[in-house]
Amino acid sequence: MGRAEVLREAKKLIQDPDHWVKGINFYERLNGEVAYCVRGAIDQAVKNLNNGSLYDWSGTTSFLGNLIRKQTLYGGITFWNDSPVTTHESVMKMFDEAIALAEAADQS
């Protein structure tokens, strides 16, 4: 399980704007659909790819957090996700950039 794989899986979970939330790790709706914040999506992706275990030995959270800190004024994933100025579009763009960087890093 590499960082790029986790990031792709997490992005897939929140690809639909209705499945992305702020202020909470995840939210299960009455219809059974689940919406995630960025951190919640990463956690769920790790579980999906790691037989239910939340242990992220790939370092995906740190990798994305460092990228966010370099590109924004926010101190990490949660603060950035929950910011009033963060949009679903900006989340998808950050995932795309993080995936590209992770693919390069995972291959080296």
C-alpha positions in Angstrom: 0.0 0.0 0.0 1.8 3.1 -1.2 0.9 6.7 -0.6 -0.4 7.3 -4.2 -2.7 4.3 -3.9 -4.1 5.6 -0.6 -4.6 9.1 -2.0 -6.3 7.8 -5.1 -8.7 5.7 -2.9 -9.4 8.7 -0.6 -10.0 11.0 -3.5 -12.5 8.5 -5.0 -14.4 8.5 -1.7 -15.0 12.2 -1.8 -15.1 12.7 -5.6 -18.8 13.6 -5.4 -19.1 17.0 -3.6 -22.0 15.5 -1.6 -19.6 13.0 -0.1 -17.2 15.6 1.3 -17.8 17.4 4.6 -16.2 19.9 6.9 -16.1 19.9 10.7 -16.3 16.2 11.2 -14.3 13.1 10.2 -17.2 11.4 8.6 -21.0 11.6 8.6 -23.4 8.7 7.8 -26.6 9.9 6.3 -30.0 8.3 6.9 -29.8 6.7 3.4 -26.6 4.9 4.4 -24.3 7.1 2.3 -21.2 8.4 4.0 -19.5 11.7 3.6 -15.9 12.3 4.7 -13.5 15.2 5.3 -10.1 14.8 3.7 -8.6 13.2 6.9 -11.6 10.9 7.3 -11.3 9.9 3.6 -7.7 9.0 4.1 -8.5 7.0 7.2 -11.2 5.1 5.3 -8.9 4.5 2.3 -6.3 3.1 4.6 -8.9 0.7 6.1 -10.2 -0.3 2.7 -6.7 -1.1 1.5 -5.4 -2.6 4.7 -8.0 -5.2 5.6 -9.8 -2.9 8.1 -6.7 -1.8 9.9 -6.2 2.0 10.4 -2.5 1.7 10.7 -1.1 4.0 8.0 2.5 2.8 7.6 2.7 4.5 4.2 2.9 7.9 5.8 0.1 9.3 3.6 -1.3 11.7 6.2 2.1 13.2 6.9 2.8 13.5 3.1 -0.4 15.3 2.4 -0.1 17.4 5.5 3.3 18.6 4.5 2.1 19.5 1.0 -0.8 21.5 2.5 1.5 23.4 4.9 3.9 24.3 2.0 1.1 25.6 -0.2 -1.3 27.2 2.2 -1.4 29.1 5.4 -2.9 26.2 7.3 -1.1 23.9 9.8 -2.4 20.7 8.5 -5.1 18.6 6.8 -8.0 19.3 9.3 -7.5 23.0 9.5 -7.3 23.3 5.7 -10.3 21.0 5.1 -12.5 23.0 7.5 -11.4 26.4 6.4 -14.3 28.6 5.0 -12.2 29.3 1.9 -11.5 25.6 1.1 -13.7 24.3 -1.7 -14.4 20.9 -3.0 -12.6 22.0 -6.2 -9.5 23.0 -4.2 -9.6 19.6 -2.4 -9.7 17.7 -5.7 -6.8 19.8 -7.1 -4.7 19.2 -3.9 -5.4 15.4 -4.2 -4.3 15.5 -7.9 -1.0 17.2 -7.0 -0.4 15.0 -4.0 -1.0 11.9 -6.1 1.4 13.0 -8.7 4.1 13.8 -6.1 3.4 10.5 -4.3 3.7 8.5 -7.4 7.1 10.0 -8.0 8.2 9.5 -4.4 6.8 6.0 -4.2 8.9 5.0 -7.3 12.2 6.4 -6.0 
